[in-house]
């Protein structure tokens, strides 16, 4: 991304003039042409270029803990990804941790799609409102089976399942909250992979 475009994004999150909403193909064309570059501090969410939240040491540590805990129970035929793009019909978020079906080399020419995902996890502190709102809506609309929010503010893990999408409405019909000293069951394609203690995910 050019310096001028970054500056424009930082001025305000709310446009004051009519703007053009992008498609996922438009977004990919901007990357292919070099208008956007790998490492630019943005995510593509529901047709908009959205500035990423700044990560503090607590967030980074929690992300590493989550990835390590998930890797311990991930069976053959799946792999764990971290902070890499997922392509949906109108977004390309970069969840903190994901369990992806297949092998890393399966995605040498394209990012994983929702059908490839069993579990997505966002680590949340300053991003909690976005992760409970826009991100949850995007993941439910895409049909992601299970979505976790590792809530560093309340030191809980919010688990959402059974995505529902109809017309403009998208949400998860089941929501559970796991607290310290509790463990979260993890199932992949309906088969139990193991359990993860909430305490193991908290820095």
Secondary structure, 3 states (H helix, E strand, C coil): CCHHHHHHHHHCCCCCCCCCCCCHHHHHHHHHCCCCCCCCCEEEECCEEEECCCCCHHHHHHHHHHHHHHHHHCCCCEEEECCCCEECCCCECCCCEEEEECCHHHHCCCCEEHHHEEEEEEEECCCHHHHHHHHHHHHHHHCCCEEEEEECCCCEEEEEEEEEEECCEEEEEEEEEECCCCEEEEEECCEEEEEEEHHHHCC
